[in-house]
Amino acid sequence: MVVIRLARGGAKKRPFFNIVVADSRERRDGRFIERVGFYNPMAAGGEQPLRVALDRVTYWAGVGAQVSPTVRRLVDQAKTATTTPAAAAA
C-alpha cells in the first residue's frame, strides 16, 4: 500500500519533516517515491513552516494512497492558508 506520511530529518531537538509518498513497508525515514512538501515546526522569523504541493497530494490520494492523520491535518492547514485573503495579499 502507498502512504503519504512524514519522514523525520533535522538534528537532535531540531525536527524537520519531509512529506513523502512511500510504500508502507519501507522504514519511516527510508526510501520514498516522491517528496511532496515539508513541515518545519521550529520555523522562526521569515522561514516558511509548511509547504505542500496540493496537486500532487490530490493526485496520489486519487490513485489510492492513504494519507496519515498528521499529514491530513497539515494539508488542511495548507489549503486554508492558500484560500485566506491575507495569504493571497502577501
TIZA-485062 format. One record per residue: residue number from 1; residue in three letters; x negated, y, z of N, C-alpha, C, CB in turn. Coordinates in pm, 1 decimal. Glycine has a CB too. Example, Ala and Ser with C-alpha at 12.3 -4.5 7.8 and 13.67 -1.06 7.14 Angstrom:
2
<kolkol seq="1" type="Ala" n_X="-1319.0" n_Y="-569.0" n_Z="780.0" ca_X="-1230.0" ca_Y="-450.0" ca_Z="780.0" c_X="-1320.0" c_Y="-330.0" c_Z="780.0" cb_X="-1130.8" cb_Y="-447.3" cb_Z="904.6"/>
<kolkol seq="2" type="Ser" n_X="-1285.0" n_Y="-225.0" n_Z="708.0" ca_X="-1367.0" ca_Y="-106.0" ca_Z="714.0" c_X="-1290.0" c_Y="3.0" c_Z="787.0" cb_X="-1408.4" cb_Y="-59.8" cb_Z="572.5"/>
//
This chain:
90
<kolkol seq="1" type="Met" n_X="-84.6" n_Y="-118.1" n_Z="0.0" ca_X="0.0" ca_Y="0.0" ca_Z="0.0" c_X="-89.1" c_Y="124.4" c_Z="0.0" cb_X="96.2" cb_Y="-0.1" cb_Z="122.7"/>
<kolkol seq="2" type="Val" n_X="-46.8" n_Y="226.1" n_Z="-69.4" ca_X="-118.8" ca_Y="352.5" ca_Z="-75.9" c_X="-58.9" c_Y="448.4" c_Z="26.6" cb_X="-112.9" cb_Y="413.1" cb_Z="-219.3"/>
<kolkol seq="3" type="Val" n_X="-145.8" n_Y="515.8" n_Z="102.2" ca_X="-100.9" ca_Y="608.8" ca_Z="205.6" c_X="-169.6" c_Y="743.7" c_Z="187.3" cb_X="-129.4" cb_Y="552.0" cb_Z="346.7"/>
<kolkol seq="4" type="Ile" n_X="-101.0" n_Y="847.6" n_Z="229.6" ca_X="-158.6" ca_Y="981.6" ca_Z="233.9" c_X="-180.0" c_Y="1010.6" c_Z="381.8" cb_X="-65.0" cb_Y="1091.0" cb_Z="163.4"/>
<kolkol seq="5" type="Arg" n_X="-306.3" n_Y="1025.0" n_Z="421.4" ca_X="-338.8" ca_Y="1038.6" ca_Z="562.1" c_X="-458.5" c_Y="1129.3" c_Z="581.6" cb_X="-365.5" cb_Y="902.9" cb_Z="623.7"/>
<kolkol seq="6" type="Leu" n_X="-492.9" n_Y="1153.5" n_Z="708.3" ca_X="-608.1" ca_Y="1236.4" ca_Z="742.4" c_X="-733.0" c_Y="1150.3" c_Z="754.0" cb_X="-583.2" cb_Y="1313.0" cb_Z="873.6"/>
<kolkol seq="7" type="Ala" n_X="-845.3" n_Y="1203.6" n_Z="706.6" ca_X="-976.6" ca_Y="1142.2" ca_Z="724.9" c_X="-1060.2" c_Y="1244.0" c_Z="801.9" cb_X="-1044.3" cb_Y="1102.2" cb_Z="586.0"/>
<kolkol seq="8" type="Arg" n_X="-1114.0" n_Y="1203.2" n_Z="916.4" ca_X="-1184.1" ca_Y="1297.6" ca_Z="1003.4" c_X="-1325.7" c_Y="1321.1" c_Z="953.7" cb_X="-1186.5" cb_Y="1246.4" cb_Z="1148.0"/>
<kolkol seq="9" type="Gly" n_X="-1364.9" n_Y="1446.2" n_Z="965.1" ca_X="-1501.2" ca_Y="1486.1" ca_Z="934.5" c_X="-1543.9" c_Y="1586.5" c_Z="1039.0" cb_X="-1513.4" cb_Y="1545.1" cb_Z="790.9"/>
<kolkol seq="10" type="Gly" n_X="-1648.2" n_Y="1661.1" n_Z="1010.6" ca_X="-1692.9" ca_Y="1762.2" ca_Z="1105.6" c_X="-1783.9" c_Y="1702.3" c_Z="1211.0" cb_X="-1574.0" cb_Y="1829.1" cb_Z="1171.6"/>
<kolkol seq="11" type="Ala" n_X="-1818.5" n_Y="1784.8" n_Z="1307.6" ca_X="-1911.1" ca_Y="1744.3" ca_Z="1412.3" c_X="-1835.3" c_Y="1709.0" c_Z="1539.6" cb_X="-2013.1" cb_Y="1855.4" cb_Z="1439.9"/>
<kolkol seq="12" type="Lys" n_X="-1910.3" n_Y="1663.9" n_Z="1637.9" ca_X="-1852.5" ca_Y="1633.6" ca_Z="1767.9" c_X="-1793.0" c_Y="1761.4" c_Z="1825.7" cb_X="-1958.9" cb_Y="1572.9" cb_Z="1864.0"/>
<kolkol seq="13" type="Lys" n_X="-1670.8" n_Y="1753.5" n_Z="1874.6" ca_X="-1596.4" ca_Y="1867.1" ca_Z="1932.5" c_X="-1560.6" c_Y="1974.6" c_Z="1829.8" cb_X="-1677.7" cb_Y="1930.0" cb_Z="2043.8"/>
<kolkol seq="14" type="Arg" n_X="-1586.2" n_Y="1952.3" n_Z="1700.7" ca_X="-1551.9" ca_Y="2046.8" ca_Z="1593.6" c_X="-1484.9" c_Y="1969.8" c_Z="1479.8" cb_X="-1679.3" cb_Y="2123.0" cb_Z="1542.1"/>
<kolkol seq="15" type="Pro" n_X="-1360.7" n_Y="1926.1" n_Z="1500.1" ca_X="-1297.7" ca_Y="1840.7" ca_Z="1399.1" c_X="-1264.4" c_Y="1915.4" c_Z="1269.8" cb_X="-1171.6" cb_Y="1779.8" cb_Z="1455.7"/>
<kolkol seq="16" type="Phe" n_X="-1267.2" n_Y="1841.1" n_Z="1161.6" ca_X="-1227.3" ca_Y="1888.3" ca_Z="1029.7" c_X="-1166.4" c_Y="1767.2" c_Z="960.7" cb_X="-1349.6" cb_Y="1949.9" cb_Z="947.2"/>
<kolkol seq="17" type="Phe" n_X="-1051.4" n_Y="1783.6" n_Z="900.0" ca_X="-981.6" ca_Y="1670.8" ca_Z="841.0" c_X="-958.2" c_Y="1693.0" c_Z="692.5" cb_X="-849.5" cb_Y="1647.1" cb_Z="912.2"/>
<kolkol seq="18" type="Asn" n_X="-987.1" n_Y="1590.8" n_Z="613.5" ca_X="-950.2" ca_Y="1590.2" ca_Z="472.9" c_X="-817.6" c_Y="1516.1" c_Z="461.2" cb_X="-1061.5" cb_Y="1523.8" cb_Z="384.1"/>
<kolkol seq="19" type="Ile" n_X="-729.9" n_Y="1566.3" n_Z="376.8" ca_X="-604.8" ca_Y="1497.3" ca_Z="348.1" c_X="-632.2" c_Y="1414.1" c_Z="223.4" cb_X="-482.7" cb_Y="1598.5" cb_Z="327.4"/>
<kolkol seq="20" type="Val" n_X="-625.9" n_Y="1281.8" n_Z="238.9" ca_X="-666.8" ca_Y="1192.7" ca_Z="131.2" c_X="-556.8" c_Y="1093.2" c_Z="97.3" cb_X="-794.4" cb_Y="1118.8" cb_Z="169.1"/>
<kolkol seq="21" type="Val" n_X="-563.0" n_Y="1044.0" n_Z="-25.5" ca_X="-479.1" ca_Y="933.9" ca_Z="-71.3" c_X="-569.9" c_Y="811.6" c_Z="-71.2" cb_X="-415.2" cb_Y="961.7" cb_Z="-215.5"/>
<kolkol seq="22" type="Ala" n_X="-531.7" n_Y="708.2" n_Z="4.0" ca_X="-619.2" ca_Y="591.6" ca_Z="18.5" c_X="-537.5" c_Y="463.4" c_Z="25.6" cb_X="-707.2" cb_Y="605.2" cb_Z="143.8"/>
<kolkol seq="23" type="Asp" n_X="-604.5" n_Y="354.1" n_Z="1.6" ca_X="-545.2" ca_Y="222.5" ca_Z="24.1" c_X="-536.0" c_Y="203.3" c_Z="174.7" cb_X="-629.4" cb_Y="107.4" cb_Z="-44.1"/>
<kolkol seq="24" type="Ser" n_X="-426.1" n_Y="151.6" n_Z="222.3" ca_X="-405.1" ca_Y="139.7" ca_Z="366.2" c_X="-503.4" c_Y="42.6" c_Z="431.4" cb_X="-263.2" cb_Y="95.0" cb_Z="394.1"/>
<kolkol seq="25" type="Arg" n_X="-566.0" n_Y="-44.7" n_Z="354.3" ca_X="-660.4" ca_Y="-141.0" ca_Z="410.4" c_X="-799.2" c_Y="-82.4" c_Z="432.3" cb_X="-670.5" cb_Y="-260.8" cb_Z="320.2"/>
<kolkol seq="26" type="Glu" n_X="-824.5" n_Y="34.9" n_Z="375.2" ca_X="-954.9" ca_Y="99.9" ca_Z="393.0" c_X="-963.8" c_Y="163.6" c_Z="531.2" cb_X="-978.5" cb_Y="206.5" cb_Z="283.4"/>
<kolkol seq="27" type="Arg" n_X="-1087.9" n_Y="184.1" n_Z="575.9" ca_X="-1110.1" ca_Y="248.9" ca_Z="704.7" c_X="-1059.5" c_Y="392.7" c_Z="700.4" cb_X="-1259.5" cb_Y="245.5" cb_Z="742.5"/>
<kolkol seq="28" type="Arg" n_X="-1036.1" n_Y="451.4" n_Z="817.4" ca_X="-982.7" ca_Y="587.5" ca_Z="825.5" c_X="-1069.9" c_Y="686.0" c_Z="749.1" cb_X="-970.3" cb_Y="631.1" cb_Z="971.2"/>
<kolkol seq="29" type="Asp" n_X="-1200.7" n_Y="676.9" n_Z="768.1" ca_X="-1293.4" ca_Y="769.7" ca_Z="702.8" c_X="-1364.3" c_Y="705.7" c_Z="584.3" cb_X="-1396.2" cb_Y="820.0" cb_Z="802.8"/>
<kolkol seq="30" type="Gly" n_X="-1312.0" n_Y="594.6" n_Z="536.4" ca_X="-1377.3" ca_Y="520.5" ca_Z="428.8" c_X="-1339.2" c_Y="569.2" c_Z="291.0" cb_X="-1344.8" cb_Y="375.8" cb_Z="440.1"/>
<kolkol seq="31" type="Arg" n_X="-1342.3" n_Y="476.1" n_Z="197.0" ca_X="-1317.0" ca_Y="506.8" ca_Z="56.6" c_X="-1174.5" c_Y="556.4" c_Z="37.2" cb_X="-1342.6" cb_Y="383.5" cb_Z="-30.9"/>
<kolkol seq="32" type="Phe" n_X="-1158.5" n_Y="652.3" n_Z="-52.6" ca_X="-1025.5" ca_Y="704.8" ca_Z="-82.7" c_X="-1010.6" c_Y="723.2" c_Z="-232.2" cb_X="-1000.6" cb_Y="838.0" cb_Z="-9.3"/>
<kolkol seq="33" type="Ile" n_X="-887.1" n_Y="738.4" n_Z="-276.1" ca_X="-856.6" ca_Y="751.8" ca_Z="-418.2" c_X="-870.0" c_Y="897.7" c_Z="-461.7" cb_X="-714.7" cb_Y="699.5" cb_Z="-448.5"/>
<kolkol seq="34" type="Glu" n_X="-811.2" n_Y="988.1" n_Z="-383.1" ca_X="-811.5" ca_Y="1130.0" ca_Z="-419.7" c_X="-801.7" c_Y="1215.6" c_Z="-294.6" cb_X="-695.2" cb_Y="1162.5" cb_Z="-516.5"/>
<kolkol seq="35" type="Arg" n_X="-872.0" n_Y="1327.1" n_Z="-294.5" ca_X="-862.9" ca_Y="1424.9" ca_Z="-185.8" c_X="-762.5" c_Y="1530.7" c_Z="-230.8" cb_X="-1004.6" cb_Y="1489.1" cb_Z="-151.2"/>
<kolkol seq="36" type="Val" n_X="-656.3" n_Y="1550.0" n_Z="-151.4" ca_X="-550.4" ca_Y="1641.7" ca_Z="-192.1" c_X="-542.3" c_Y="1765.6" c_Z="-104.3" cb_X="-418.3" cb_Y="1570.7" cb_Z="-190.6"/>
<kolkol seq="37" type="Gly" n_X="-635.3" n_Y="1781.2" n_Z="-10.4" ca_X="-634.5" ca_Y="1900.8" ca_Z="72.2" c_X="-720.9" c_Y="1883.9" c_Z="194.5" cb_X="-494.0" cb_Y="1935.7" cb_Z="113.2"/>
<kolkol seq="38" type="Phe" n_X="-713.7" n_Y="1983.4" n_Z="283.1" ca_X="-787.5" ca_Y="1976.3" ca_Z="407.9" c_X="-711.0" c_Y="2049.1" c_Z="517.3" cb_X="-928.4" cb_Y="2035.6" cb_Z="391.6"/>
<kolkol seq="39" type="Tyr" n_X="-748.0" n_Y="2017.5" n_Z="642.3" ca_X="-690.6" ca_Y="2080.6" ca_Z="760.4" c_X="-804.1" c_Y="2110.0" c_Z="856.2" cb_X="-581.5" cb_Y="1990.4" cb_Z="827.3"/>
<kolkol seq="40" type="Asn" n_X="-818.5" n_Y="2236.4" n_Z="894.1" ca_X="-922.9" ca_Y="2278.1" ca_Z="986.2" c_X="-856.7" c_Y="2336.8" c_Z="1110.5" cb_X="-1019.3" cb_Y="2381.1" cb_Z="919.4"/>
<kolkol seq="41" type="Pro" n_X="-836.6" n_Y="2256.2" n_Z="1216.3" ca_X="-769.0" ca_Y="2306.7" ca_Z="1335.5" c_X="-851.6" c_Y="2408.7" c_Z="1412.5" cb_X="-734.2" cb_Y="2192.5" cb_Z="1426.1"/>
<kolkol seq="42" type="Met" n_X="-981.3" n_Y="2418.4" n_Z="1385.3" ca_X="-1069.3" ca_Y="2511.3" ca_Z="1455.9" c_X="-1095.2" c_Y="2638.8" c_Z="1375.3" cb_X="-1201.3" cb_Y="2443.2" cb_Z="1488.2"/>
<kolkol seq="43" type="Ala" n_X="-1017.6" n_Y="2663.4" n_Z="1271.1" ca_X="-1038.5" ca_Y="2780.2" ca_Z="1184.9" c_X="-1027.2" c_Y="2908.6" c_Z="1265.5" cb_X="-937.1" cb_Y="2781.2" cb_Z="1069.0"/>
<kolkol seq="44" type="Ala" n_X="-1122.0" n_Y="2997.3" n_Z="1242.6" ca_X="-1123.5" ca_Y="3125.5" ca_Z="1312.8" c_X="-1154.2" c_Y="3236.1" c_Z="1212.3" cb_X="-1228.3" cb_Y="3125.1" cb_Z="1429.0"/>
<kolkol seq="45" type="Gly" n_X="-1105.3" n_Y="3352.2" n_Z="1240.5" ca_X="-1132.9" ca_Y="3466.0" ca_Z="1153.2" c_X="-1068.9" c_Y="3450.6" c_Z="1016.9" cb_X="-1281.4" cb_Y="3484.4" cb_Z="1137.2"/>
<kolkol seq="46" type="Gly" n_X="-1149.1" n_Y="3465.9" n_Z="914.1" ca_X="-1097.8" ca_Y="3460.7" ca_Z="777.8" c_X="-1094.9" c_Y="3321.7" c_Z="717.9" cb_X="-1179.0" cb_Y="3548.4" cb_Z="691.2"/>
<kolkol seq="47" type="Glu" n_X="-1130.5" n_Y="3220.1" n_Z="795.2" ca_X="-1130.0" ca_Y="3084.2" ca_Z="743.0" c_X="-987.9" c_Y="3036.3" c_Z="717.8" cb_X="-1201.1" cb_Y="2989.9" cb_Z="839.3"/>
<kolkol seq="48" type="Gln" n_X="-973.2" n_Y="2955.1" n_Z="616.9" ca_X="-841.9" ca_Y="2901.5" ca_Z="582.2" c_X="-817.8" c_Y="2773.2" c_Z="661.9" cb_X="-831.3" cb_Y="2874.5" cb_Z="428.8"/>
<kolkol seq="49" type="Pro" n_X="-712.0" n_Y="2767.3" n_Z="743.7" ca_X="-690.8" ca_Y="2648.4" ca_Z="826.5" c_X="-629.5" c_Y="2529.4" c_Z="752.9" cb_X="-603.4" cb_Y="2683.8" cb_Z="941.2"/>
<kolkol seq="50" type="Leu" n_X="-557.5" n_Y="2555.1" n_Z="643.9" ca_X="-486.7" ca_Y="2447.1" ca_Z="575.7" c_X="-477.3" c_Y="2475.2" c_Z="427.1" cb_X="-346.7" cb_Y="2428.2" cb_Z="634.9"/>
<kolkol seq="51" type="Arg" n_X="-510.1" n_Y="2374.7" n_Z="348.4" ca_X="-489.9" ca_Y="2384.0" ca_Z="203.7" c_X="-440.5" c_Y="2248.1" c_Z="155.2" cb_X="-622.2" cb_Y="2426.8" cb_Z="129.1"/>
<kolkol seq="52" type="Val" n_X="-329.1" n_Y="2249.3" n_Z="83.8" ca_X="-269.7" ca_Y="2125.1" ca_Z="33.2" c_X="-231.2" c_Y="2145.3" c_Z="-112.3" cb_X="-145.5" cb_Y="2082.7" cb_Z="118.1"/>
<kolkol seq="53" type="Ala" n_X="-268.9" n_Y="2050.6" n_Z="-197.0" ca_X="-225.1" ca_Y="2051.4" ca_Z="-336.7" c_X="-87.0" c_Y="1985.5" c_Z="-339.7" cb_X="-328.5" cb_Y="1976.0" cb_Z="-431.9"/>
<kolkol seq="54" type="Leu" n_X="15.9" n_Y="2068.4" n_Z="-326.3" ca_X="153.0" ca_Y="2016.3" ca_Z="-313.8" c_X="196.1" c_Y="1935.6" c_Z="-435.4" cb_X="250.3" cb_Y="2130.6" cb_Z="-292.3"/>
<kolkol seq="55" type="Asp" n_X="149.4" n_Y="1973.7" n_Z="-553.7" ca_X="187.4" ca_Y="1899.3" ca_Z="-673.5" c_X="131.8" c_Y="1756.8" c_Z="-670.0" cb_X="138.2" cb_Y="1972.1" cb_Z="-799.1"/>
<kolkol seq="56" type="Arg" n_X="9.4" n_Y="1739.3" n_Z="-618.7" ca_X="-49.5" ca_Y="1605.8" ca_Z="-610.4" c_X="17.2" c_Y="1521.6" c_Z="-501.8" cb_X="-199.4" cb_Y="1616.0" cb_Z="-583.5"/>
<kolkol seq="57" type="Val" n_X="52.9" n_Y="1583.2" n_Z="-389.5" ca_X="122.4" ca_Y="1511.1" ca_Z="-284.0" c_X="258.4" c_Y="1464.6" c_Z="-335.2" cb_X="138.5" cb_Y="1599.7" cb_Z="-158.0"/>
<kolkol seq="58" type="Thr" n_X="327.5" n_Y="1551.7" n_Z="-407.7" ca_X="457.0" ca_Y="1516.2" ca_Z="-465.2" c_X="442.2" c_Y="1401.0" c_Z="-564.7" cb_X="520.5" cb_Y="1638.4" cb_Z="-534.0"/>
<kolkol seq="59" type="Tyr" n_X="337.5" n_Y="1407.7" n_Z="-647.1" ca_X="313.0" ca_Y="1300.3" ca_Z="-743.7" c_X="292.7" c_Y="1167.0" c_Z="-673.1" cb_X="190.9" cb_Y="1332.8" cb_Z="-830.4"/>
<kolkol seq="60" type="Trp" n_X="201.0" n_Y="1164.7" n_Z="-575.8" ca_X="170.4" ca_Y="1038.4" ca_Z="-507.7" c_X="290.5" c_Y="984.9" c_Z="-430.1" cb_X="52.1" cb_Y="1057.0" cb_Z="-413.1"/>
<kolkol seq="61" type="Ala" n_X="365.9" n_Y="1073.4" n_Z="-366.5" ca_X="486.4" ca_Y="1028.6" ca_Z="-295.7" c_X="587.4" c_Y="972.9" c_Z="-396.3" cb_X="549.5" cb_Y="1145.5" cb_Z="-213.9"/>
<kolkol seq="62" type="Gly" n_X="591.3" n_Y="1031.3" n_Z="-515.7" ca_X="683.7" ca_Y="985.2" ca_Z="-618.8" c_X="651.0" c_Y="847.5" c_Z="-673.7" cb_X="685.9" cb_Y="1082.8" cb_Z="-730.5"/>
<kolkol seq="63" type="Val" n_X="523.9" n_Y="809.8" n_Z="-670.7" ca_X="486.0" ca_Y="677.4" ca_Z="-720.9" c_X="475.9" c_Y="575.3" c_Z="-608.1" cb_X="353.0" cb_Y="685.2" cb_Z="-795.6"/>
<kolkol seq="64" type="Gly" n_X="522.1" n_Y="612.9" n_Z="-487.2" ca_X="535.1" ca_Y="514.5" ca_Z="-381.0" c_X="438.9" c_Y="524.4" c_Z="-264.8" cb_X="521.7" cb_Y="384.8" cb_Z="-437.9"/>
<kolkol seq="65" type="Ala" n_X="354.3" n_Y="626.2" n_Z="-261.3" ca_X="261.7" ca_Y="639.9" ca_Z="-148.6" c_X="337.9" c_Y="679.7" c_Z="-22.8" cb_X="151.8" cb_Y="743.9" cb_Z="-180.0"/>
<kolkol seq="66" type="Gln" n_X="300.0" n_Y="621.5" n_Z="89.5" ca_X="361.1" ca_Y="653.3" ca_Z="217.7" c_X="284.8" c_Y="769.8" c_Z="280.0" cb_X="361.6" cb_Y="529.2" cb_Z="312.4"/>
<kolkol seq="67" type="Val" n_X="356.2" n_Y="867.7" n_Z="331.4" ca_X="294.4" ca_Y="984.6" ca_Z="392.4" c_X="295.7" c_Y="966.6" c_Z="543.9" cb_X="368.2" cb_Y="1115.8" cb_Z="350.7"/>
<kolkol seq="68" type="Ser" n_X="179.6" n_Y="986.8" n_Z="608.3" ca_X="173.7" ca_Y="971.4" ca_Z="753.5" c_X="252.4" c_Y="1085.1" c_Z="819.2" cb_X="25.7" cb_Y="970.0" cb_Z="803.7"/>
<kolkol seq="69" type="Pro" n_X="299.4" n_Y="1064.6" n_Z="941.7" ca_X="378.3" ca_Y="1168.9" ca_Z="1009.0" c_X="303.5" c_Y="1301.7" c_Z="1024.3" cb_X="420.7" cb_Y="1120.1" cb_Z="1145.4"/>
<kolkol seq="70" type="Thr" n_X="175.4" n_Y="1296.0" n_Z="1056.2" ca_X="97.3" ca_Y="1418.9" ca_Z="1072.4" c_X="82.1" c_Y="1492.2" c_Z="939.8" cb_X="-40.8" cb_Y="1387.2" cb_Z="1130.8"/>
<kolkol seq="71" type="Val" n_X="54.7" n_Y="1418.4" n_Z="833.8" ca_X="42.0" ca_Y="1481.9" ca_Z="702.1" c_X="175.6" c_Y="1538.4" c_Z="658.1" cb_X="-10.4" cb_Y="1381.7" cb_Z="597.4"/>
<kolkol seq="72" type="Arg" n_X="285.1" n_Y="1470.0" n_Z="689.5" ca_X="418.2" ca_Y="1522.4" ca_Z="655.0" c_X="440.7" c_Y="1657.7" c_Z="722.3" cb_X="529.4" cb_Y="1422.3" cb_Z="697.1"/>
<kolkol seq="73" type="Arg" n_X="401.1" n_Y="1668.8" n_Z="849.7" ca_X="414.8" ca_Y="1795.6" ca_Z="922.9" c_X="328.4" c_Y="1904.0" c_Z="858.7" cb_X="375.6" cb_Y="1777.3" cb_Z="1071.6"/>
<kolkol seq="74" type="Leu" n_X="205.7" n_Y="1870.1" n_Z="820.2" ca_X="117.2" ca_Y="1967.9" ca_Z="757.6" c_X="167.8" c_Y="2011.2" c_Z="620.4" cb_X="-22.8" cb_Y="1910.9" cb_Z="745.1"/>
<kolkol seq="75" type="Val" n_X="222.8" n_Y="1918.0" n_Z="544.4" ca_X="278.6" ca_Y="1951.9" ca_Z="412.7" c_X="397.5" c_Y="2045.5" c_Z="429.5" cb_X="321.0" cb_Y="1823.8" cb_Z="335.8"/>
<kolkol seq="76" type="Asp" n_X="480.8" n_Y="2018.4" n_Z="529.8" ca_X="593.5" ca_Y="2108.4" ca_Z="555.7" c_X="545.3" c_Y="2247.2" c_Z="594.7" cb_X="683.2" cb_Y="2051.5" cb_Z="665.8"/>
<kolkol seq="77" type="Gln" n_X="438.1" n_Y="2255.1" n_Z="672.9" ca_X="378.9" ca_Y="2385.1" ca_Z="707.7" c_X="330.2" c_Y="2456.5" c_Z="582.9" cb_X="262.6" cb_Y="2367.4" cb_Z="807.2"/>
<kolkol seq="78" type="Ala" n_X="264.3" n_Y="2383.7" n_Z="493.8" ca_X="212.2" ca_Y="2444.0" ca_Z="371.7" c_X="324.7" c_Y="2492.9" c_Z="282.0" cb_X="125.1" cb_Y="2344.5" cb_Z="296.4"/>
<kolkol seq="79" type="Lys" n_X="434.4" n_Y="2418.4" n_Z="275.6" ca_X="548.3" ca_Y="2459.5" ca_Z="193.7" c_X="609.7" c_Y="2588.1" c_Z="247.2" cb_X="654.0" cb_Y="2348.4" cb_Z="188.8"/>
<kolkol seq="80" type="Thr" n_X="627.1" n_Y="2597.7" n_Z="379.2" ca_X="686.1" ca_Y="2719.0" ca_Z="436.0" c_X="590.9" c_Y="2836.7" c_Z="424.2" cb_X="723.8" cb_Y="2696.8" cb_Z="582.3"/>
<kolkol seq="81" type="Ala" n_X="460.9" n_Y="2811.8" n_Z="429.8" ca_X="363.8" ca_Y="2920.6" ca_Z="417.5" c_X="363.7" c_Y="2978.1" c_Z="275.9" cb_X="223.1" cb_Y="2871.2" cb_Z="454.6"/>
<kolkol seq="82" type="Thr" n_X="388.7" n_Y="2893.6" n_Z="175.4" ca_X="388.5" ca_Y="2943.3" ca_Z="37.7" c_X="518.9" c_Y="3010.9" c_Z="0.6" cb_X="361.4" cb_Y="2830.3" cb_Z="-58.4"/>
<kolkol seq="83" type="Thr" n_X="625.5" n_Y="2985.4" n_Z="75.9" ca_X="754.3" ca_Y="3044.5" ca_Z="41.3" c_X="786.3" c_Y="3170.6" c_Z="121.0" cb_X="863.1" cb_Y="2943.7" cb_Z="62.2"/>
<kolkol seq="84" type="Thr" n_X="708.4" n_Y="3201.3" n_Z="225.0" ca_X="735.3" ca_Y="3320.5" ca_Z="304.8" c_X="689.0" c_Y="3444.7" c_Z="228.5" cb_X="664.7" cb_Y="3311.3" cb_Z="443.0"/>
<kolkol seq="85" type="Pro" n_X="759.3" n_Y="3556.9" n_Z="243.9" ca_X="720.4" ca_Y="3679.3" ca_Z="173.1" c_X="584.7" c_Y="3732.7" c_Z="219.3" cb_X="826.6" cb_Y="3786.5" cb_Z="192.5"/>
<kolkol seq="86" type="Ala" n_X="548.7" n_Y="3712.9" n_Z="346.0" ca_X="420.6" ca_Y="3762.4" ca_Z="396.2" c_X="304.2" c_Y="3690.3" c_Z="328.6" cb_X="412.3" cb_Y="3744.9" cb_Z="548.7"/>
<kolkol seq="87" type="Ala" n_X="320.3" n_Y="3560.4" n_Z="303.5" ca_X="214.5" ca_Y="3484.7" ca_Z="237.9" c_X="203.2" c_Y="3524.6" c_Z="90.2" cb_X="241.0" cb_Y="3333.5" cb_Z="250.9"/>
<kolkol seq="88" type="Ala" n_X="315.0" n_Y="3558.2" n_Z="27.5" ca_X="311.6" ca_Y="3597.6" ca_Z="-112.7" c_X="246.5" c_Y="3733.7" c_Z="-130.5" cb_X="452.0" cb_Y="3599.3" cb_Z="-170.4"/>
<kolkol seq="89" type="Ala" n_X="259.6" n_Y="3821.9" n_Z="-31.3" ca_X="202.5" ca_Y="3955.2" ca_Z="-40.2" c_X="52.2" c_Y="3953.6" c_Z="-17.2" cb_X="269.2" cb_Y="4047.2" cb_Z="59.5"/>
<kolkol seq="90" type="Ala" n_X="2.7" n_Y="3856.0" n_Z="54.2" ca_X="-141.2" ca_Y="3851.0" ca_Z="88.2" c_X="-224.4" c_Y="3795.9" c_Z="-21.6" cb_X="-163.9" cb_Y="3769.4" cb_Z="210.6"/>
//
